[in-house]
Amino acid sequence: AHRLMDQVVEATLLHGTATRAAAEKRAIALFKKLSLPNPESIGERFPHQVSGGQLQRVMTAMALCSEPDLIVFDEPTTALDVTTQIDVLAAIKDAIRDTHVAALYITHDLAVVAQVSDEIMVLRHGRLVEWGGTRQIIKEPRQEYTNALVSVHEIEHQEQRPGTTPFLSVKNITAAYGRSHIKVLKNVSVDIYPGQTLAVVGESGSGKSTLARAITGLLPPEEGTVTFDGRPLANRLADRPKEDLRQLQMIYQMADVAMNPRQTVGTIIGRPLEFYFGLRGRQRDARVAELLDKIEMGKGFIDRYPAELSGGQKQRVCIARSLAAKPKLIICDEVTSALDPLVANGILKLLLELQKEENVAYLFITHDLATVKSIADSIAVMYRGEVVRYGAKSQVLAPPFDAYTDLLLSSVPEMEIGWLEKAIKGRRMASAGN
């Protein structure tokens, strides 16, 4: 493995455009500009020692460090929380302006591209659908598909009132990584009720995914308890019985990584059927076909491989695999963040339909507040390992807001040209007021 700094300055050194010292100085300046923690020392870390959002910002610094003529930005903000996204977008826009570099910005988020582009090219199935100035594409799209992308509507989800007794309860969880024992979760408590969705929202490094790891036993907590159906769960995954493993399933952000590319869809969905219920042969295949119908794909996909599926279809297969275990809780870790708005909308609708049919609960981890509004019954806002706001969706999203929740809400990109500048100005005014 290579340290982050070595990777950031590599292209600069290979092309001989700066000395090592000058390249590292520029890299540190970029780390500061991109709001990375400990910019003077973060370059000494390895990739696995930073969060996903932090890693994406390091990669942005890597692209900018050698001062190229053209930068291809391939979904650079997709995995970032909304507050960080503003910083990265502003940095990208400043870099393009200050260095006169040409940029090709690839994204599925029109609200984001409206902030940085001069022109927009809309592609579908490998074909050009529409190409024009940013204002024309956003305000007056001429093609049906472009119009559908511009006008994706939020899903209306009626908040469900919690039952009297949560089936999963997290009480005063504290957790840390590595020998340093730096706390990444600090006294966290949340409850999840049958058939309902708790959304956990916060910026990169806030502890969202760490909370999921603690609940699943992948990261044993140092303090606190996780109870399930009134009984404590073993802290370590290896110490949990098969029935506990079955009841808690996960769907991951990157469906590509979560599936074995050498296995067919039927094998992928069939594995939990064999492991938990001993189903084989025709019984297993029949159940796989039922699950494929539930995710609106059909048994014609049984013999296909992941490489033959679209991004949305891959995520649907991951949903079917988690449902195969008949769990009470599914942890959804950024499951729509890598998908375009139309496909993401379809996945959210599917999850809500399956929740009604199966009475399954979701722990929905996301940095996208539009998604939270669409799917959550209750919300926990996390910041630096702590829950800073928690309650029913209607309460959490209603003023008055604490400073951090207000920042999250005001950082959600809008389909409006010039929104980024307004958001940055609002931040500066808020900082000056404090």
TITOR-525648 format. One line per field, with one value per residue (C-alpha): residue in one letter; chain; z, x, y. Coordinates in steps of 0.1 Angstrom, whole numbers, plus 5000, padded with zeros to 4 digits. Layout:
r: (a, ...)
c: (A, ...)
w: (Z, ...)
u: (X, ...)
v: (Y, ...)
! end
This chain:
r: (a, h, r, l, m, d, q, v, v, e, a, t, l, l, h, g, t, a, t, r, a, a, a, e, k, r, a, i, a, l, f, k, k, l, s, l, p, n, p, e, s, i, g, e, r, f, p, h, q, v, s, g, g, q, l, q, r, v, m, t, a, m, a, l, c, s, e, p, d, l, i, v, f, d, e, p, t, t, a, l, d, v, t, t, q, i, d, v, l, a, a, i, k, d, a, i, r, d, t, h, v, a, a, l, y, i, t, h, d, l, a, v, v, a, q, v, s, d, e, i, m, v, l, r, h, g, r, l, v, e, w, g, g, t, r, q, i, i, k, e, p, r, q, e, y, t, n, a, l, v, s, v, h, e, i, e, h, q, e, q, r, p, g, t, t, p, f, l, s, v, k, n, i, t, a, a, y, g, r, s, h, i, k, v, l, k, n, v, s, v, d, i, y, p, g, q, t, l, a, v, v, g, e, s, g, s, g, k, s, t, l, a, r, a, i, t, g, l, l, p, p, e, e, g, t, v, t, f, d, g, r, p, l, a, n, r, l, a, d, r, p, k, e, d, l, r, q, l, q, m, i, y, q, m, a, d, v, a, m, n, p, r, q, t, v, g, t, i, i, g, r, p, l, e, f, y, f, g, l, r, g, r, q, r, d, a, r, v, a, e, l, l, d, k, i, e, m, g, k, g, f, i, d, r, y, p, a, e, l, s, g, g, q, k, q, r, v, c, i, a, r, s, l, a, a, k, p, k, l, i, i, c, d, e, v, t, s, a, l, d, p, l, v, a, n, g, i, l, k, l, l, l, e, l, q, k, e, e, n, v, a, y, l, f, i, t, h, d, l, a, t, v, k, s, i, a, d, s, i, a, v, m, y, r, g, e, v, v, r, y, g, a, k, s, q, v, l, a, p, p, f, d, a, y, t, d, l, l, l, s, s, v, p, e, m, e, i, g, w, l, e, k, a, i, k, g, r, r, m, a, s, a, g, n)
c: (A, A, A, A, A, A, A, A, A, A, A, A, A, A, A, A, A, A, A, A, A, A, A, A, A, A, A, A, A, A, A, A, A, A, A, A, A, A, A, A, A, A, A, A, A, A, A, A, A, A, A, A, A, A, A, A, A, A, A, A, A, A, A, A, A, A, A, A, A, A, A, A, A, A, A, A, A, A, A, A, A, A, A, A, A, A, A, A, A, A, A, A, A, A, A, A, A, A, A, A, A, A, A, A, A, A, A, A, A, A, A, A, A, A, A, A, A, A, A, A, A, A, A, A, A, A, A, A, A, A, A, A, A, A, A, A, A, A, A, A, A, A, A, A, A, A, A, A, A, A, A, A, A, A, A, A, A, A, A, A, A, A, A, A, A, A, A, A, A, A, A, A, A, A, A, A, A, A, A, A, A, A, A, A, A, A, A, A, A, A, A, A, A, A, A, A, A, A, A, A, A, A, A, A, A, A, A, A, A, A, A, A, A, A, A, A, A, A, A, A, A, A, A, A, A, A, A, A, A, A, A, A, A, A, A, A, A, A, A, A, A, A, A, A, A, A, A, A, A, A, A, A, A, A, A, A, A, A, A, A, A, A, A, A, A, A, A, A, A, A, A, A, A, A, A, A, A, A, A, A, A, A, A, A, A, A, A, A, A, A, A, A, A, A, A, A, A, A, A, A, A, A, A, A, A, A, A, A, A, A, A, A, A, A, A, A, A, A, A, A, A, A, A, A, A, A, A, A, A, A, A, A, A, A, A, A, A, A, A, A, A, A, A, A, A, A, A, A, A, A, A, A, A, A, A, A, A, A, A, A, A, A, A, A, A, A, A, A, A, A, A, A, A, A, A, A, A, A, A, A, A, A, A, A, A, A, A, A, A, A, A, A, A, A, A, A, A, A, A, A, A, A, A, A, A, A, A, A, A, A, A, A, A, A, A, A, A, A, A, A, A, A, A, A, A, A, A, A, A, A, A, A, A, A)
w: (5000, 4993, 5015, 5003, 4997, 4975, 4953, 4952, 4940, 4917, 4884, 4892, 4898, 4868, 4845, 4861, 4866, 4902, 4929, 4956, 4981, 4958, 4949, 4986, 4994, 4966, 4978, 5014, 5000, 4981, 5012, 5030, 5001, 5001, 5039, 5047, 5084, 5095, 5061, 5072, 5082, 5064, 5035, 5058, 5061, 5040, 5020, 5044, 5072, 5059, 5052, 5018, 5015, 5026, 5001, 4973, 4982, 4983, 4947, 4937, 4950, 4931, 4898, 4905, 4918, 4885, 4870, 4838, 4807, 4809, 4839, 4836, 4867, 4868, 4895, 4919, 4944, 4942, 4974, 4993, 5019, 5009, 5031, 5017, 4982, 4983, 4992, 4964, 4938, 4948, 4946, 4912, 4899, 4913, 4898, 4864, 4865, 4880, 4859, 4827, 4826, 4805, 4823, 4814, 4843, 4843, 4867, 4871, 4892, 4871, 4902, 4907, 4870, 4868, 4892, 4873, 4836, 4806, 4785, 4792, 4771, 4780, 4771, 4773, 4763, 4746, 4724, 4725, 4736, 4739, 4739, 4747, 4771, 4808, 4811, 4781, 4793, 4829, 4820, 4786, 4779, 4744, 4747, 4768, 4786, 4795, 4808, 4830, 4845, 4852, 4868, 4890, 4918, 4955, 4967, 4991, 5021, 5049, 5082, 5103, 5141, 5161, 5180, 5217, 5217, 5195, 5183, 5179, 5205, 5206, 5240, 5248, 5222, 5221, 5196, 5183, 5156, 5159, 5187, 5191, 5205, 5191, 5196, 5164, 5182, 5214, 5236, 5206, 5213, 5187, 5184, 5154, 5152, 5132, 5096, 5099, 5086, 5107, 5085, 5098, 5081, 5085, 5067, 5058, 5089, 5112, 5122, 5101, 5087, 5119, 5137, 5111, 5117, 5155, 5151, 5128, 5150, 5125, 5149, 5185, 5207, 5237, 5257, 5255, 5242, 5212, 5220, 5195, 5204, 5240, 5243, 5239, 5208, 5210, 5203, 5178, 5146, 5151, 5184, 5170, 5162, 5126, 5135, 5146, 5114, 5094, 5110, 5102, 5065, 5046, 5012, 5002, 4983, 4955, 4941, 4918, 4948, 4968, 4941, 4929, 4891, 4884, 4899, 4882, 4896, 4906, 4925, 4942, 4954, 4962, 4986, 5016, 5008, 5011, 5041, 5063, 5051, 5034, 5001, 4971, 4935, 4924, 4957, 4957, 4921, 4926, 4956, 4935, 4908, 4934, 4947, 4911, 4906, 4938, 4926, 4892, 4871, 4865, 4863, 4829, 4848, 4867, 4844, 4839, 4853, 4871, 4841, 4820, 4844, 4847, 4879, 4890, 4882, 4902, 4932, 4928, 4929, 4962, 4976, 4966, 4982, 5015, 5013, 5007, 5044, 5055, 5079, 5103, 5096, 5065, 5068, 5036, 5033, 5007, 4984, 4959, 4960, 4929, 4908, 4885, 4897, 4877, 4888, 4924, 4925, 4913, 4940, 4967, 4955, 4955, 4990, 5003, 4985, 4999, 5034, 5032, 5019, 5042, 5073, 5072, 5090, 5074, 5089, 5060, 5060, 5036, 5032, 5008, 5027, 4997, 5001, 5038, 5032, 5008, 5029, 5066, 5095, 5120, 5116, 5136, 5126, 5134, 5137, 5148, 5162, 5182, 5176, 5176, 5166, 5168, 5165, 5141, 5106, 5111, 5142, 5129, 5097, 5114, 5127, 5149, 5138, 5155, 5136, 5120, 5109, 5094, 5075, 5061, 5049, 5033, 5015, 4994, 4958, 4940, 4902, 4900, 4882, 4907, 4937, 4946, 4949, 4971, 4993, 4998, 5005, 5031, 5048, 5051, 5065, 5090, 5100, 5104, 5126, 5149)
u: (5000, 5011, 5006, 4982, 5009, 5029, 4999, 4988, 5023, 5031, 5019, 5037, 5070, 5066, 5061, 5089, 5068, 5079, 5103, 5091, 5090, 5070, 5046, 5040, 5035, 5009, 4992, 4989, 4974, 4948, 4941, 4933, 4912, 4892, 4887, 4905, 4912, 4948, 4960, 4997, 4997, 4968, 4992, 5010, 4979, 4970, 4938, 4920, 4927, 4903, 4866, 4851, 4843, 4878, 4893, 4873, 4887, 4922, 4916, 4904, 4937, 4955, 4939, 4946, 4982, 5000, 4981, 4970, 4954, 4923, 4908, 4881, 4859, 4842, 4814, 4838, 4811, 4789, 4801, 4803, 4779, 4762, 4783, 4816, 4801, 4798, 4835, 4846, 4824, 4836, 4872, 4867, 4850, 4878, 4905, 4889, 4887, 4921, 4941, 4921, 4920, 4894, 4871, 4849, 4825, 4807, 4777, 4742, 4732, 4719, 4716, 4754, 4764, 4742, 4767, 4799, 4792, 4790, 4774, 4756, 4755, 4728, 4735, 4713, 4722, 4753, 4735, 4735, 4700, 4706, 4735, 4732, 4740, 4735, 4706, 4688, 4691, 4680, 4652, 4640, 4649, 4638, 4639, 4615, 4643, 4661, 4629, 4624, 4658, 4652, 4618, 4622, 4598, 4604, 4585, 4557, 4562, 4537, 4556, 4545, 4542, 4565, 4551, 4553, 4584, 4614, 4627, 4663, 4677, 4711, 4721, 4751, 4773, 4810, 4834, 4869, 4893, 4928, 4954, 4949, 4914, 4902, 4864, 4844, 4811, 4804, 4775, 4751, 4715, 4688, 4657, 4643, 4607, 4591, 4583, 4597, 4628, 4653, 4675, 4710, 4723, 4755, 4787, 4816, 4833, 4804, 4801, 4771, 4787, 4806, 4772, 4761, 4793, 4787, 4751, 4762, 4791, 4818, 4832, 4826, 4817, 4838, 4808, 4770, 4746, 4727, 4695, 4673, 4638, 4645, 4678, 4714, 4733, 4768, 4793, 4813, 4799, 4817, 4799, 4764, 4742, 4730, 4695, 4708, 4728, 4697, 4676, 4701, 4711, 4729, 4727, 4759, 4766, 4786, 4766, 4796, 4818, 4790, 4785, 4808, 4813, 4818, 4784, 4750, 4721, 4705, 4735, 4739, 4703, 4703, 4732, 4713, 4684, 4709, 4727, 4697, 4670, 4687, 4669, 4684, 4675, 4640, 4629, 4657, 4652, 4615, 4622, 4648, 4622, 4597, 4623, 4632, 4595, 4594, 4622, 4604, 4631, 4617, 4631, 4647, 4676, 4685, 4713, 4728, 4761, 4766, 4784, 4752, 4732, 4727, 4736, 4700, 4695, 4726, 4712, 4679, 4697, 4714, 4680, 4666, 4696, 4690, 4653, 4661, 4671, 4637, 4653, 4636, 4661, 4680, 4708, 4709, 4743, 4741, 4723, 4712, 4741, 4758, 4726, 4711, 4680, 4654, 4670, 4674, 4638, 4628, 4649, 4634, 4599, 4608, 4621, 4590, 4568, 4588, 4586, 4548, 4547, 4574, 4571, 4609, 4626, 4654, 4684, 4690, 4724, 4727, 4741, 4712, 4685, 4661, 4663, 4657, 4625, 4613, 4618, 4623, 4599, 4625, 4659, 4692, 4716, 4752, 4782, 4817, 4805, 4776, 4738, 4731, 4694, 4670, 4633, 4604, 4610, 4584, 4602, 4638, 4630, 4610, 4626, 4641, 4672, 4705, 4735, 4746, 4712, 4706, 4739, 4729, 4695, 4709, 4736, 4713, 4720, 4691, 4683, 4692, 4720, 4740, 4729, 4765, 4776, 4745, 4752, 4789, 4778, 4753, 4779, 4803, 4776, 4767, 4804, 4807, 4776, 4792)
v: (5000, 5036, 5066, 5092, 5119, 5095, 5090, 5126, 5139, 5109, 5124, 5157, 5139, 5116, 5146, 5165, 5197, 5203, 5191, 5167, 5196, 5219, 5191, 5183, 5220, 5223, 5191, 5204, 5236, 5216, 5195, 5227, 5240, 5208, 5210, 5177, 5172, 5177, 5188, 5189, 5152, 5134, 5126, 5102, 5080, 5050, 5049, 5026, 5050, 5078, 5078, 5075, 5112, 5121, 5097, 5113, 5147, 5133, 5120, 5155, 5169, 5143, 5154, 5191, 5187, 5184, 5214, 5196, 5211, 5188, 5171, 5144, 5146, 5112, 5115, 5133, 5143, 5112, 5097, 5130, 5144, 5176, 5199, 5185, 5185, 5223, 5227, 5203, 5219, 5254, 5241, 5226, 5257, 5279, 5256, 5257, 5295, 5302, 5278, 5280, 5242, 5225, 5201, 5172, 5166, 5133, 5130, 5117, 5148, 5177, 5199, 5195, 5199, 5231, 5247, 5241, 5236, 5259, 5232, 5200, 5168, 5143, 5106, 5076, 5040, 5052, 5078, 5116, 5127, 5165, 5190, 5226, 5255, 5249, 5274, 5259, 5223, 5232, 5256, 5245, 5209, 5199, 5161, 5139, 5121, 5153, 5167, 5136, 5140, 5177, 5171, 5140, 5145, 5135, 5105, 5113, 5090, 5093, 5092, 5062, 5065, 5043, 5013, 5010, 4987, 4989, 4956, 4969, 4993, 5008, 5022, 5044, 5028, 5039, 5025, 5032, 5020, 5007, 5010, 5048, 5042, 5075, 5075, 5074, 5067, 5085, 5075, 5068, 5057, 5050, 5028, 5010, 4999, 4970, 4980, 5015, 5034, 5052, 5074, 5082, 5113, 5133, 5143, 5121, 5108, 5115, 5079, 5067, 5036, 5029, 5027, 5001, 4982, 4982, 4970, 4942, 4931, 4940, 4966, 4954, 4984, 4993, 5004, 5001, 4975, 4965, 4946, 4927, 4915, 4923, 4904, 4916, 4908, 4895, 4923, 4903, 4890, 4857, 4851, 4855, 4825, 4819, 4831, 4865, 4868, 4861, 4888, 4916, 4920, 4947, 4964, 4982, 5014, 4997, 4968, 4959, 4952, 4934, 4907, 4880, 4887, 4850, 4840, 4842, 4862, 4829, 4818, 4852, 4853, 4816, 4815, 4828, 4804, 4775, 4789, 4799, 4775, 4746, 4752, 4735, 4725, 4733, 4747, 4772, 4781, 4787, 4810, 4829, 4834, 4847, 4872, 4884, 4890, 4910, 4933, 4937, 4919, 4884, 4849, 4857, 4872, 4840, 4830, 4864, 4877, 4910, 4924, 4920, 4942, 4979, 4997, 4998, 4961, 4952, 4971, 4953, 4920, 4930, 4939, 4905, 4888, 4906, 4897, 4860, 4857, 4870, 4896, 4919, 4947, 4956, 4982, 5002, 5019, 5047, 5024, 5051, 5075, 5060, 5059, 5085, 5103, 5082, 5049, 5060, 5070, 5035, 5019, 5040, 5032, 4995, 4996, 5013, 4987, 4958, 4973, 4973, 4937, 4922, 4945, 4948, 4977, 4998, 5015, 5039, 5055, 5085, 5120, 5129, 5148, 5145, 5108, 5111, 5130, 5103, 5072, 5080, 5077, 5089, 5106, 5106, 5134, 5125, 5148, 5137, 5104, 5119, 5121, 5158, 5156, 5127, 5121, 5117, 5130, 5158, 5170, 5168, 5186, 5214, 5246, 5257, 5239, 5234, 5249, 5216, 5204, 5238, 5235, 5201, 5213, 5245, 5225, 5203, 5213, 5229, 5228, 5265, 5282, 5302, 5282, 5273, 5309, 5317, 5287, 5297, 5333, 5321, 5300, 5329, 5351, 5325, 5321, 5358, 5359, 5333)
! end
